[in-house]
Amino acid sequence: MHFSFSAPRQIVFGPGVAGRLPDLVAGLGRRPFIITGAHPDRVAAALGTLLDSPGGRAENEPTVDGVRRLTERARAARADCVVGIGGGSVIDTAKAVAMLVANGTDPLDHAEVIGEGRPITEASLPVIAVPTTAGTGAEVTANAVVLSPEHGVKVSLRAISMVPTIALVDPDLTLSCPPGTTADSGFDAITQCLEPLVSHASTPITDALALDGLRHADALRRAFVDGADRRAREEMSLMALYGGLCLANAKLGAVHGFAGPLGGMIDAPHGALCGALLGPVVETNLAALRTRDAGNPALDRYRLAAVSVTGRPDAQAGDLVAWISDTVDLLEVPGLRRLGLDPVRHPEAVRKGSVSSSMKGNPIVLTEAELFEVLARAA
Ligand SMILES: NC(=O)c1ccc[n+]([C@@H]2O[C@H](COP(=O)([O-])OP(=O)(O)OC[C@H]3O[C@@H](n4cnc5c(N)ncnc54)[C@H](O)[C@@H]3O)[C@@H](O)[C@H]2O)c1
């Protein structure tokens, strides 16, 4: 057995830990650059004296130009560390800026297909990632997702050196998430536990994290119904953290294989795309595995996931499908058409999805007809 595992130097988790941010920053640098979302007021208490430091606001779904602008500002401020406090969009922006300042480069220098695909050689400036959503796990992953509106694609800038130095995960910061954001980010977290578990690149460490993460899946329903449920928020943050560690150290699958390219094609939140696609992908994968590859260990892993999610030792893979479908109904997750995908664009989505890097982690290679079937079911 061979595997490697990357994670931040330190993960600090728990309600209230955001108050430690100024001290942790002081241990990393003297000229921090602070990146927040559109509403820095939401995190003012956590930032404390850091509010006076140079910085800027990230866009929802960071673009190449937005990352360029903030990188220039961080260079001008001679930043020696970067804080990203916000949702996945903010944390990805912080990770990209910290990498680009240290490498003296532009996002497109490192982007594959639409850019030069140059390797990232220099270590990033130290980063503290403080999530305010419970979904992406970007606080512990090695990539930053950036949108190029011009090319209509989202690309990942990726290097082990882009894993944040410190992940500071305070579930209380997610209490203000409205139900829609809670649902979107929660589906992202569940998907990021499930896809690595069934992927052919799973490892013993990611398996343990994924199965434990999925035990908390029900917290998504509770947090959606009652956003002030602190226990549910804590469980969601834990699941998201585990999902990030899983995705950073194993592979994903067809949900992300489609969600990545679709995020470049339509203006829909990444987590909402995961919610719409998750059930259809699991159903299609199960049918494909049973007919073409009945000995594939992923079949039993879907059963184990069902046990974790439902809490029932006798649960079968079908119970996982039923749980996802019930949750999609409860959380009123929109289908792809409502998210903005006209079915006439399904051929484009299949063309882009079939060659995406996440698709390569799927437990079985889906045929073109099966990829169309996923989109039809998710519509
Ligand atoms: N780097 C990775 O490993 C990784 C993994 C998965 C997804 N992503 C990327 O992350 C991005 C999505 O991140 P996200 O799902 O966290 O959403 P987001 O960061 O785009 O935020 C969604 C919305 O929620 C709001 N918000 C954030 N925190 C809030 C809070 N506490 N209270 C109220 N509102 C709040 C934001 O202002 C925004 O309007 C996408 O660009 C996706 O591609 C990255």
The ligand as an SDF file (V2000), in Angstrom:
LIG
                    3D

 44 48  0  0  0  0  0  0  0  0999 V2000
  -10.2350   25.0190   -2.9170 N   0  0  0  0  0  0  0  0  0  0  0  0
  -11.0250   23.9980   -2.7310 C   0  0  0  0  0  0  0  0  0  0  0  0
  -10.5930   22.9480   -2.3040 O   0  0  0  0  0  0  0  0  0  0  0  0
  -12.4760   24.1260   -3.0420 C   0  0  0  0  0  0  0  0  0  0  0  0
  -13.3400   23.0360   -2.8040 C   0  0  0  0  0  0  0  0  0  0  0  0
  -14.6800   23.1830   -3.1270 C   0  0  0  0  0  0  0  0  0  0  0  0
  -15.1630   24.3790   -3.6410 C   0  0  0  0  0  0  0  0  0  0  0  0
  -14.2890   25.4130   -3.8570 N   0  0  0  0  0  0  0  0  0  0  0  0
  -14.7440   26.7130   -4.3880 C   0  0  0  0  0  0  0  0  0  0  0  0
  -15.3100   27.4570   -3.2940 O   0  0  0  0  0  0  0  0  0  0  0  0
  -16.2980   28.3560   -3.8090 C   0  0  0  0  0  0  0  0  0  0  0  0
  -17.6030   28.2050   -3.0470 C   0  0  0  0  0  0  0  0  0  0  0  0
  -17.4080   28.4690   -1.6940 O   0  0  0  0  0  0  0  0  0  0  0  0
  -18.6420   28.5070   -0.6680 P   0  0  0  0  0  0  0  0  0  0  0  0
  -19.5780   27.4260   -0.9820 O   0  0  0  0  0  0  0  0  0  0  0  0
  -18.0820   28.5870    0.6680 O   0  0  0  0  0  0  0  0  0  0  0  0
  -19.4120   29.8320   -1.0820 O   0  0  0  0  0  0  0  0  0  0  0  0
  -18.9030   31.3310   -1.2550 P   0  0  0  0  0  0  0  0  0  0  0  0
  -17.6260   31.5700   -0.5920 O   0  0  0  0  0  0  0  0  0  0  0  0
  -18.9780   31.6460   -2.7300 O   0  0  0  0  0  0  0  0  0  0  0  0
  -20.0420   32.1050   -0.4790 O   0  0  0  0  0  0  0  0  0  0  0  0
  -21.4070   31.9550   -0.8620 C   0  0  0  0  0  0  0  0  0  0  0  0
  -22.2220   33.1110   -0.2670 C   0  0  0  0  0  0  0  0  0  0  0  0
  -22.3020   32.9600    1.1470 O   0  0  0  0  0  0  0  0  0  0  0  0
  -21.9780   34.1850    1.7710 C   0  0  0  0  0  0  0  0  0  0  0  0
  -21.4500   33.8490    3.1130 N   0  0  0  0  0  0  0  0  0  0  0  0
  -20.2720   33.2800    3.4160 C   0  0  0  0  0  0  0  0  0  0  0  0
  -20.1810   33.0830    4.7450 N   0  0  0  0  0  0  0  0  0  0  0  0
  -21.3300   33.5560    5.2910 C   0  0  0  0  0  0  0  0  0  0  0  0
  -21.8360   33.6490    6.6130 C   0  0  0  0  0  0  0  0  0  0  0  0
  -21.1610   33.1680    7.6540 N   0  0  0  0  0  0  0  0  0  0  0  0
  -23.0590   34.2070    6.7910 N   0  0  0  0  0  0  0  0  0  0  0  0
  -23.7890   34.6690    5.7460 C   0  0  0  0  0  0  0  0  0  0  0  0
  -23.3610   34.5900    4.4770 N   0  0  0  0  0  0  0  0  0  0  0  0
  -22.1470   34.0400    4.2530 C   0  0  0  0  0  0  0  0  0  0  0  0
  -21.0010   34.8490    0.8310 C   0  0  0  0  0  0  0  0  0  0  0  0
  -20.9540   36.2360    1.0390 O   0  0  0  0  0  0  0  0  0  0  0  0
  -21.6180   34.4830   -0.5160 C   0  0  0  0  0  0  0  0  0  0  0  0
  -22.6410   35.3820   -0.8420 O   0  0  0  0  0  0  0  0  0  0  0  0
  -16.4610   28.0320   -5.2720 C   0  0  0  0  0  0  0  0  0  0  0  0
  -15.7070   28.9540   -6.0310 O   0  0  0  0  0  0  0  0  0  0  0  0
  -15.8500   26.6500   -5.4060 C   0  0  0  0  0  0  0  0  0  0  0  0
  -15.3640   26.3940   -6.7070 O   0  0  0  0  0  0  0  0  0  0  0  0
  -12.9820   25.3020   -3.5510 C   0  0  0  0  0  0  0  0  0  0  0  0
  1  2  1  0
  2  3  2  0
  2  4  1  0
  4  5  1  0
  4 44  2  0
  5  6  2  0
  6  7  1  0
  7  8  2  0
  8  9  1  0
  8 44  1  0
  9 10  1  0
  9 42  1  0
 10 11  1  0
 11 12  1  0
 11 40  1  0
 12 13  1  0
 13 14  1  0
 14 15  2  0
 14 16  1  0
 14 17  1  0
 17 18  1  0
 18 19  2  0
 18 20  1  0
 18 21  1  0
 21 22  1  0
 22 23  1  0
 23 24  1  0
 23 38  1  0
 24 25  1  0
 25 26  1  0
 25 36  1  0
 26 27  1  0
 26 35  1  0
 27 28  2  0
 28 29  1  0
 29 30  1  0
 29 35  2  0
 30 31  1  0
 30 32  2  0
 32 33  1  0
 33 34  2  0
 34 35  1  0
 36 37  1  0
 36 38  1  0
 38 39  1  0
 40 41  1  0
 40 42  1  0
 42 43  1  0
M  CHG  2   8   1  16  -1
M  END
$$$$
